[in-house]
Amino acid sequence: MSDQPENEDRVDGVEGTQPTDAGASPSETPKKKRFAWFRGRSLKFWFRTLLLLVLAYVVLVPFARPLLVMAWSVMPLIVLPLVGIPFGIYLLRRNWRKCGTAMVILTILATGAVTAGNFTGWFVESQIASFIHPQAITKMPTTINNRIIARPTALHYAENSNSDNRLRIGRPHILTDLKTDTMYWQVPLHYTVWYGEIFGSTGGIVRVNAADTGQDAKTMDNSGFLFGDESWVAKAMFAWFHPLSDPAEVVYWQNDDGSWSLLVSYVTYKPTIAGVMIPKIGGVMEISQYGIPSNHSVEDAAAKFPGAALFPEELGRKYAQSYAKYKHGLLNYFVTQKDILMLSEDPSLPAEETGGNNLPHYIEFEGLGLQLIAPMEPNGKTSAAMKEVLFFDGVTGAARSLEVKDSQGRVLNGPRQARTNVHKADNQADWPDFASLEPKLIAKGDQRFWLFTVNRKGDEQHAFVMLVLVNGYTLDAKKFDSDEALKQYLDSLQ
C-alpha cells in the first residue's frame, strides 16, 4: 500500500499534487482579451500604416474618381440595402422575427422604388424642378450690352494674337469685369514642347474684348501657370480634394494684386426627400500659378470672384429644361398640361448654324451682375411668344424667374422666332453661307431686342460678317457692320 493519500491527484512523472481552480475544467482554454491585436503596437507601426493609406489614396483616387462619382450619384441604392438588410438579419437573430422580416422586406421594396426613381428621367427632372425654386421678379432688368462677338470669333482672335510657336490655344471661357462693365473671352495658351507638357503648363492667358468686333486681343502679362487646366497634376489634385464630384467650368482669374488663379467649379449630387440624387454646384477649387490649391464654397466664391462665369452652362440648361416642363408638378404635366414650356430654340438646327453654343447664354445686367439666362416659350410650335425667363447667378446658380407679360397689347417673341427673321436685315446677303450665332437679349426701358452675331459657316466660321438686331415685338431686323454703329443706335433709343 502507498503512504500517499487517495485524494491527491497524481501526474505522470511528477511526484506530489497539482492544485486546480475550483469549478474549472482542465481542458478549458483562457479567453482572449478584446482588441488584443491593437494593443502593444508601436508608434512606428501606426505611422507606417497611416503613410501607406495616404499613399494608396493619392495613387488610386485619381483613377477611381469616375467610379466614386458614379457610386455617389446613386448613393441611396447602395446605402439602403447595406444598412437595412444587415439590421433586419440582426433582428431575426435576436428572435424579433416579425420586426426583422418586415425590415428586410421594406428595405427591398424601398431599394426597388429608389432605383426606379433614380433611373426614370421624368421623375428626376420633376425633382430638379422642385429643387430650383426660383425667386420671382416683376421687372426686366436692364442689360449691359458688352457681349457682341461669338465664341468662334474670340477663339480666332486669340489664335491670331499668339506669337509663340511653342503654344497652342485652349478652350475659351467668359467673364466680366464688374468694375468697368467689360466682358471678356479668355483663352489659355498651352505648351506643345516637352518641358511644358510634362506638367501641363500654360504660357499665358489671351484676353479678348467681347464687346469689340475688331480684334481687341492681347496676352496678359505674367499669366503663366505651372499646372494649367489640362494638367494631369491639376486633375489629380481635384480628385484628391473632391473625389465625389465632377469638374465643370474653368475660369482663369486675375486677382487684385496682379497674380492669377485657376478656378474650377464642380458638380456633385444631393439626395431629395424621394431618394433621388440630383446634380448641383458644389463649390470652387482655386489653384495658384505655382500649384497651391485652396477650396471655396459657392457663397465664398461669389464674394471673392464676382463676374466669373463658374455656374456650368450645361447644368443651367438641364435646370431650365426640367423647370419648363415640371414647374407645376407631375400631375399638371401628365393631366392638365397647363403652362408647359420649352427653351426658345430650334433643336433641329445643326451645329454649324449655332456655332455649337446653345442656350442658355451669359449676359450682364444692371443690379444683378453676370447671369446665365434661359428664355422660354410655350411647348410645341404653335406659339413663339416668350412666356418666362430664368436667370441663374453666374457663380452660385441662385435662380430668379420673370414672367413675361404683354406690353400694351404687344407680344414679345423669343429668339427662336427672331432667328428666322435675321435675313430681313440684308436681302442681298448670301445667307446660305452665313450662320446667326448666340441670340443675346438687349433690354432698355420698354425696348426688347435679340442681337445675333453673323459669321461665315464651314472652315471660316470664325469670320465675323455683321451684327443683326431683331426687334422682339415687331421682328424688324437691322444690320450693323461694327459694335460702334450698334452702340450709336442703342444710345439713340429713348
C-alpha positions as CSV (number, residue, x, y, z in Angstrom):
1,M,0.0,0.0,0.0
2,S,1.1,3.5,-0.7
3,D,1.5,6.1,2.0
4,Q,0.2,8.8,-0.4
5,P,-3.4,9.9,0.4
6,E,-6.0,8.7,-2.0
7,N,-7.5,12.1,-2.6
8,E,-4.3,13.6,-4.1
9,D,-4.1,13.8,-7.9
10,R,-1.1,12.0,-9.4
11,V,0.5,13.4,-12.5
12,D,2.6,11.0,-14.6
13,G,6.3,11.6,-14.0
14,V,5.7,14.1,-11.2
15,E,5.5,13.4,-7.5
16,G,3.2,15.4,-5.4
17,T,0.0,17.2,-6.3
18,Q,-1.2,19.8,-8.9
19,P,-3.7,22.3,-7.5
20,T,-6.6,23.2,-9.7
21,D,-9.1,26.1,-9.6
22,A,-12.4,25.3,-8.2
23,G,-15.0,24.6,-10.8
24,A,-12.5,24.9,-13.7
25,S,-12.2,22.2,-16.3
26,P,-8.6,21.0,-17.0
27,S,-9.3,21.3,-20.9
28,E,-10.7,24.9,-20.8
29,T,-8.6,27.5,-22.7
30,P,-8.1,31.0,-21.4
31,K,-10.3,33.7,-23.0
32,K,-8.7,36.1,-25.5
33,K,-8.7,39.7,-24.5
34,R,-10.7,42.1,-26.7
35,F,-8.7,44.2,-29.1
36,A,-5.6,42.4,-28.2
37,W,-4.2,42.8,-31.7
38,F,-4.3,46.6,-31.4
39,R,-2.5,46.6,-28.0
40,G,1.2,46.8,-27.8
41,R,1.6,48.2,-31.4
42,S,4.4,50.7,-31.6
43,L,4.1,54.3,-32.8
44,K,6.3,53.4,-35.7
45,F,3.8,50.7,-36.8
46,W,0.9,53.2,-36.8
47,F,2.9,55.8,-38.6
48,R,3.8,53.4,-41.4
49,T,0.2,52.2,-41.7
50,L,-1.1,55.8,-42.0
51,L,1.6,56.6,-44.6
52,L,0.6,53.5,-46.7
53,L,-3.1,54.5,-46.5
54,V,-2.3,58.1,-47.6
55,L,-0.1,56.8,-50.4
56,A,-2.8,54.4,-51.6
57,Y,-5.3,57.3,-51.6
58,V,-3.0,59.6,-53.6
59,V,-2.2,57.0,-56.2
60,L,-5.6,55.3,-56.6
61,V,-8.2,58.1,-56.2
62,P,-7.4,60.0,-59.4
63,F,-8.1,56.8,-61.3
64,A,-11.1,55.7,-59.2
65,R,-12.8,59.1,-59.1
66,P,-15.2,58.4,-62.1
67,L,-16.3,55.2,-60.3
68,L,-16.7,57.0,-57.0
69,V,-18.8,59.8,-58.6
70,M,-21.0,57.2,-60.3
71,A,-21.5,55.4,-56.9
72,W,-22.3,58.7,-55.2
73,S,-24.8,59.6,-57.9
74,V,-26.8,56.5,-56.8
75,M,-25.9,56.6,-53.2
76,P,-29.4,55.6,-51.8
77,L,-29.3,52.5,-53.9
78,I,-26.1,51.4,-52.1
79,V,-26.8,52.7,-48.5
80,L,-30.4,51.3,-48.2
81,P,-29.5,47.6,-48.6
82,L,-26.2,47.9,-46.8
83,V,-27.9,49.3,-43.7
84,G,-31.4,47.8,-43.9
85,I,-30.7,44.2,-44.7
86,P,-28.0,43.6,-42.0
87,F,-30.2,45.3,-39.4
88,G,-33.1,43.1,-40.4
89,I,-30.9,40.0,-40.1
90,Y,-29.7,41.2,-36.6
91,L,-33.3,41.5,-35.5
92,L,-34.0,38.0,-36.8
93,R,-31.1,36.6,-34.8
94,R,-32.4,38.3,-31.7
95,N,-35.6,36.4,-32.1
96,W,-37.6,39.5,-33.2
97,R,-38.7,37.7,-36.3
98,K,-41.6,39.8,-37.3
99,C,-39.6,43.0,-37.0
100,G,-36.6,41.5,-38.8
101,T,-38.7,40.1,-41.6
102,A,-40.6,43.4,-42.0
103,M,-37.3,45.3,-42.1
104,V,-35.8,43.1,-44.8
105,I,-39.0,43.3,-46.9
106,L,-39.3,47.1,-46.5
107,T,-35.6,47.5,-47.4
108,I,-36.0,45.5,-50.6
109,L,-39.2,47.5,-51.6
110,A,-37.6,50.9,-50.8
111,T,-34.4,50.0,-52.8
112,G,-36.6,49.0,-55.7
113,A,-38.6,52.2,-55.6
114,V,-35.5,54.4,-55.2
115,T,-33.8,52.6,-58.1
116,A,-36.8,53.2,-60.3
117,G,-36.9,56.9,-59.3
118,N,-33.2,57.5,-60.0
119,F,-33.4,55.9,-63.4
120,T,-36.6,57.4,-64.6
121,G,-35.8,60.6,-66.5
122,W,-39.1,62.4,-66.0
123,F,-39.1,61.8,-62.2
124,V,-35.6,63.1,-61.8
125,E,-36.5,66.2,-63.8
126,S,-39.5,66.8,-61.6
127,Q,-37.3,66.6,-58.6
128,I,-34.9,69.1,-60.2
129,A,-37.8,71.5,-60.9
130,S,-38.8,71.4,-57.3
131,F,-35.2,72.0,-56.1
132,I,-34.7,75.1,-58.2
133,H,-37.5,77.1,-56.6
134,P,-36.7,80.5,-58.4
135,Q,-37.3,83.8,-56.8
136,A,-39.9,85.8,-58.7
137,I,-39.0,89.2,-60.1
138,T,-41.5,91.6,-61.6
139,K,-39.4,93.8,-63.9
140,M,-37.0,93.0,-66.6
141,P,-33.5,94.3,-65.5
142,T,-31.6,96.5,-67.9
143,T,-28.9,94.7,-69.9
144,I,-25.3,95.9,-70.1
145,N,-24.6,95.2,-73.8
146,N,-21.0,94.1,-73.6
147,R,-21.2,90.7,-75.3
148,I,-21.0,91.2,-79.0
149,I,-18.6,88.7,-80.7
150,A,-19.3,84.9,-80.6
151,R,-17.1,82.2,-79.2
152,P,-15.6,81.0,-82.6
153,T,-14.5,84.6,-83.4
154,A,-13.0,85.0,-79.9
155,L,-11.1,81.8,-80.4
156,H,-9.8,83.0,-83.8
157,Y,-8.7,86.4,-82.4
158,A,-6.8,84.6,-79.6
159,E,-5.0,82.4,-82.2
160,N,-4.1,85.5,-84.2
161,S,-2.6,87.2,-81.2
162,N,-0.4,84.2,-80.2
163,S,3.2,84.9,-81.4
164,D,4.9,81.9,-79.7
165,N,5.3,78.8,-81.8
166,R,5.6,76.7,-78.7
167,L,2.0,77.5,-77.6
168,R,-1.5,76.4,-78.7
169,I,-4.9,77.8,-77.9
170,G,-7.1,76.1,-75.4
171,R,-10.8,76.2,-74.6
172,P,-12.3,79.8,-74.3
173,H,-14.3,80.9,-71.3
174,I,-16.1,84.1,-70.4
175,L,-16.1,86.5,-67.5
176,T,-17.0,90.2,-66.8
177,D,-15.1,92.9,-65.0
178,L,-17.9,94.4,-62.8
179,K,-15.7,97.5,-62.1
180,T,-15.6,98.5,-65.7
181,D,-18.6,96.5,-67.0
182,T,-16.4,95.0,-69.6
183,M,-16.9,91.4,-70.7
184,Y,-14.0,89.3,-71.9
185,W,-13.4,86.0,-73.6
186,Q,-10.3,84.4,-72.2
187,V,-8.2,81.6,-73.9
188,P,-5.3,79.8,-72.2
189,L,-2.2,79.1,-74.2
190,H,-0.9,75.5,-73.6
191,Y,2.7,74.4,-74.2
192,T,3.4,72.0,-77.1
193,V,7.1,71.4,-76.2
194,W,8.1,68.6,-73.9
195,Y,9.3,70.7,-71.0
196,G,5.9,72.4,-70.9
197,E,3.8,69.3,-71.5
198,I,5.4,67.4,-68.6
199,F,3.2,69.1,-66.1
200,G,0.6,70.6,-68.5
201,S,1.9,74.2,-68.1
202,T,0.4,77.2,-69.7
203,G,2.4,80.0,-71.2
204,G,-0.2,82.7,-70.7
205,I,-3.8,83.9,-71.0
206,V,-5.2,85.7,-74.0
207,R,-7.9,88.2,-73.2
208,V,-10.3,89.2,-76.0
209,N,-12.8,92.1,-75.6
210,A,-16.2,90.6,-76.1
211,A,-17.7,93.9,-77.0
212,D,-15.4,94.8,-79.8
213,T,-15.9,93.4,-83.3
214,G,-12.4,94.4,-84.1
215,Q,-9.5,92.2,-83.0
216,D,-9.0,93.6,-79.5
217,A,-6.9,90.8,-78.0
218,K,-3.7,90.6,-76.0
219,T,-1.7,88.1,-74.0
220,M,-1.8,89.2,-70.3
221,D,1.5,89.8,-68.5
222,N,2.8,87.2,-66.0
223,S,-0.3,84.9,-66.6
224,G,1.5,81.6,-67.0
225,F,0.7,78.6,-64.8
226,L,2.8,75.6,-63.7
227,F,-0.3,73.5,-63.8
228,G,-2.9,74.5,-66.3
229,D,-6.5,73.4,-66.7
230,E,-5.4,70.4,-68.9
231,S,-2.6,69.4,-66.5
232,W,-2.7,65.9,-65.0
233,V,-1.4,67.3,-61.8
234,A,-4.3,69.8,-61.5
235,K,-6.7,66.9,-62.3
236,A,-5.1,64.7,-59.7
237,M,-5.4,67.5,-57.1
238,F,-9.0,67.9,-57.9
239,A,-9.6,64.2,-57.4
240,W,-7.8,64.3,-54.0
241,F,-10.0,67.1,-52.7
242,H,-13.3,66.3,-54.4
243,P,-13.4,62.5,-55.1
244,L,-17.2,62.6,-55.3
245,S,-17.6,65.4,-57.8
246,D,-17.1,66.2,-61.5
247,P,-15.2,69.3,-62.7
248,A,-17.4,71.8,-64.5
249,E,-16.4,75.3,-65.6
250,V,-12.8,76.6,-65.8
251,V,-12.0,80.3,-65.4
252,Y,-8.6,82.0,-65.2
253,W,-9.0,84.9,-62.8
254,Q,-6.7,87.9,-62.3
255,N,-6.5,88.9,-58.6
256,D,-6.3,92.5,-57.4
257,D,-2.6,92.1,-56.7
258,G,-1.9,91.2,-60.3
259,S,-1.4,87.4,-59.7
260,W,-3.6,84.8,-61.3
261,S,-5.7,81.9,-60.1
262,L,-7.2,78.9,-61.9
263,L,-10.8,78.4,-60.8
264,V,-12.6,75.1,-61.3
265,S,-16.2,74.8,-60.3
266,Y,-17.5,71.3,-59.7
267,V,-20.8,69.5,-59.7
268,T,-21.9,67.0,-57.1
269,Y,-25.1,65.3,-56.2
270,K,-27.6,65.8,-53.3
271,P,-30.4,63.5,-52.3
272,T,-34.0,64.6,-52.3
273,I,-36.8,63.5,-49.9
274,A,-37.8,61.0,-52.5
275,G,-34.4,59.4,-52.5
276,V,-33.4,60.8,-55.9
277,M,-29.9,62.2,-56.4
278,I,-29.9,65.5,-58.4
279,P,-26.9,67.5,-59.6
280,K,-25.9,70.8,-58.0
281,I,-22.9,73.0,-58.0
282,G,-20.8,72.0,-55.0
283,G,-18.1,74.7,-54.8
284,V,-15.0,76.1,-56.4
285,M,-11.4,74.9,-56.3
286,E,-8.7,77.5,-56.7
287,I,-5.1,76.7,-57.9
288,S,-2.4,79.4,-57.8
289,Q,0.1,79.9,-60.5
290,Y,2.6,77.7,-58.6
291,G,0.1,74.9,-57.9
292,I,-1.1,75.7,-54.4
293,P,-4.7,74.6,-54.1
294,S,-7.5,76.0,-51.9
295,N,-11.2,75.4,-51.8
296,H,-14.3,77.7,-51.5
297,S,-18.0,77.3,-51.1
298,V,-20.1,78.8,-53.8
299,E,-21.1,81.7,-51.5
300,D,-17.4,82.5,-50.7
301,A,-16.5,82.2,-54.4
302,A,-19.3,84.6,-55.3
303,A,-17.8,87.2,-52.9
304,K,-14.2,86.6,-53.9
305,F,-14.6,86.2,-57.7
306,P,-17.5,88.4,-58.8
307,G,-18.1,88.3,-62.5
308,A,-16.6,84.8,-63.1
309,A,-18.8,82.5,-65.1
310,L,-18.5,79.5,-62.8
311,F,-22.0,78.1,-62.8
312,P,-22.0,75.4,-65.5
313,E,-23.9,76.2,-68.7
314,E,-24.7,72.5,-69.1
315,L,-26.2,72.4,-65.6
316,G,-28.2,75.6,-66.2
317,R,-29.6,74.1,-69.4
318,K,-30.6,70.9,-67.5
319,Y,-32.3,73.0,-64.8
320,A,-34.1,75.2,-67.3
321,Q,-35.4,72.2,-69.3
322,S,-36.6,70.5,-66.2
323,Y,-38.3,73.6,-64.8
324,A,-40.0,74.3,-68.1
325,K,-41.8,71.0,-68.1
326,Y,-42.4,70.3,-64.4
327,K,-42.6,73.7,-62.6
328,H,-46.3,72.9,-61.8
329,G,-45.7,69.3,-60.8
330,L,-46.2,65.9,-62.3
331,L,-50.0,66.0,-62.2
332,N,-50.0,69.1,-64.3
333,Y,-47.6,67.7,-66.8
334,F,-49.4,64.4,-67.4
335,V,-53.0,65.5,-66.9
336,T,-53.9,69.2,-67.2
337,Q,-50.8,70.2,-69.2
338,K,-51.1,73.8,-68.4
339,D,-48.3,76.3,-68.9
340,I,-45.7,73.7,-70.1
341,L,-42.7,75.5,-71.6
342,M,-39.6,74.8,-73.6
343,L,-36.3,76.7,-74.3
344,S,-36.9,79.2,-77.1
345,E,-34.7,77.5,-79.7
346,D,-34.9,75.2,-82.7
347,P,-33.4,71.9,-81.6
348,S,-33.2,70.7,-85.2
349,L,-30.6,73.3,-86.2
350,P,-27.1,71.7,-86.9
351,A,-24.0,72.9,-85.0
352,E,-22.8,74.9,-88.0
353,E,-25.9,77.1,-87.6
354,T,-25.4,77.7,-83.9
355,G,-21.7,77.5,-83.5
356,G,-22.2,74.7,-81.1
357,N,-23.1,77.3,-78.4
358,N,-26.8,76.8,-77.5
359,L,-28.9,78.3,-74.8
360,P,-28.6,79.5,-72.1
361,H,-26.1,82.3,-72.5
362,Y,-24.3,84.6,-70.1
363,I,-25.4,88.3,-70.1
364,E,-24.6,91.1,-67.6
365,F,-27.5,93.0,-66.1
366,E,-27.6,96.2,-64.0
367,G,-28.0,95.3,-60.4
368,L,-27.7,91.6,-60.9
369,G,-24.3,91.2,-62.4
370,L,-23.4,88.2,-64.6
371,Q,-26.4,86.0,-65.2
372,L,-27.0,82.8,-67.2
373,I,-30.4,83.4,-68.9
374,A,-32.8,80.9,-70.4
375,P,-35.7,82.4,-72.4
376,M,-38.7,80.1,-72.6
377,E,-41.8,79.9,-74.8
378,P,-44.9,77.6,-74.9
379,N,-44.1,74.0,-75.6
380,G,-44.5,72.9,-79.2
381,K,-44.5,75.0,-82.4
382,T,-47.9,76.6,-82.1
383,S,-46.6,79.8,-80.4
384,A,-43.4,81.8,-80.4
385,A,-44.4,84.2,-77.7
386,M,-41.9,84.4,-74.9
387,K,-43.5,83.4,-71.6
388,E,-40.8,83.3,-69.0
389,V,-37.1,84.0,-68.5
390,L,-34.9,82.1,-65.9
391,F,-31.9,83.9,-64.5
392,F,-29.1,81.9,-62.8
393,D,-26.4,83.7,-60.9
394,G,-23.0,83.4,-62.6
395,V,-21.4,81.7,-59.5
396,T,-23.9,80.4,-57.1
397,G,-26.6,79.4,-59.6
398,A,-29.3,81.0,-57.5
399,A,-32.4,81.2,-59.7
400,R,-34.8,84.0,-60.5
401,S,-37.8,84.0,-62.7
402,L,-39.6,86.7,-64.7
403,E,-43.0,86.0,-66.2
404,V,-43.2,88.0,-69.5
405,K,-46.4,89.8,-69.9
406,D,-47.8,91.6,-73.0
407,S,-46.7,95.2,-73.3
408,Q,-49.5,97.5,-74.5
409,G,-51.0,94.6,-76.4
410,R,-47.7,93.6,-77.9
411,V,-46.3,90.1,-77.6
412,L,-42.6,89.6,-77.1
413,N,-41.2,86.9,-79.4
414,G,-38.4,84.6,-78.3
415,P,-35.1,84.1,-80.0
416,R,-36.3,81.0,-82.0
417,Q,-38.7,83.2,-84.0
418,A,-36.3,86.1,-84.1
419,R,-33.7,83.9,-85.7
420,T,-36.0,83.2,-88.7
421,N,-36.2,87.0,-89.3
422,V,-32.5,87.8,-89.3
423,H,-32.3,87.7,-93.1
424,K,-34.6,90.7,-93.3
425,A,-31.6,92.8,-92.3
426,D,-30.0,92.4,-95.7
427,N,-31.9,90.9,-98.6
428,Q,-28.7,90.9,-100.8
429,A,-26.6,88.9,-98.4
430,D,-25.5,85.3,-99.2
431,W,-27.4,83.9,-96.2
432,P,-26.9,80.2,-97.0
433,D,-23.2,80.8,-96.3
434,F,-23.9,82.6,-93.0
435,A,-24.8,81.4,-89.5
436,S,-26.6,83.5,-86.9
437,L,-25.0,82.8,-83.6
438,E,-25.7,83.3,-79.9
439,P,-29.0,85.3,-79.6
440,K,-28.4,87.8,-76.8
441,L,-31.2,89.7,-75.1
442,I,-31.0,93.5,-75.1
443,A,-33.4,95.2,-72.7
444,K,-33.5,99.0,-72.5
445,G,-36.5,100.7,-71.0
446,D,-39.5,99.1,-72.6
447,Q,-37.5,98.1,-75.7
448,R,-36.6,94.4,-76.3
449,F,-34.2,93.1,-78.9
450,W,-32.4,89.9,-79.8
451,L,-28.8,90.5,-81.0
452,F,-27.3,87.9,-83.4
453,T,-23.6,87.8,-84.4
454,V,-23.5,86.7,-88.0
455,N,-20.4,84.6,-89.0
456,R,-19.5,82.5,-92.0
457,K,-20.1,78.8,-92.0
458,G,-17.7,76.0,-92.5
459,D,-14.0,76.3,-92.1
460,E,-14.3,80.1,-91.8
461,Q,-17.0,80.1,-89.1
462,H,-14.8,82.4,-87.0
463,A,-15.0,85.1,-89.7
464,F,-17.3,88.0,-88.4
465,V,-19.7,89.3,-91.1
466,M,-22.2,91.6,-89.3
467,L,-24.4,92.2,-86.3
468,V,-28.2,91.9,-86.7
469,L,-30.6,93.4,-84.2
470,V,-34.1,91.9,-84.3
471,N,-36.9,93.8,-82.5
472,G,-38.6,91.4,-80.1
473,Y,-42.0,92.9,-80.7
474,T,-42.1,93.8,-84.4
475,L,-39.5,91.3,-85.7
476,D,-37.9,94.1,-87.7
477,A,-34.2,93.5,-88.3
478,K,-31.4,96.0,-88.6
479,K,-27.9,95.3,-89.8
480,F,-24.7,96.8,-88.3
481,D,-21.2,96.5,-89.5
482,S,-19.5,97.2,-86.2
483,D,-20.1,97.4,-82.5
484,E,-19.7,101.2,-82.7
485,A,-22.6,101.5,-85.1
486,L,-24.7,99.3,-82.9
487,K,-23.9,101.4,-79.8
488,Q,-24.8,104.6,-81.5
489,Y,-28.2,103.1,-82.4
490,L,-28.9,101.9,-79.0
491,D,-27.9,105.2,-77.4
492,S,-30.4,107.0,-79.7
493,L,-33.3,105.0,-78.2
494,Q,-35.4,106.5,-75.5
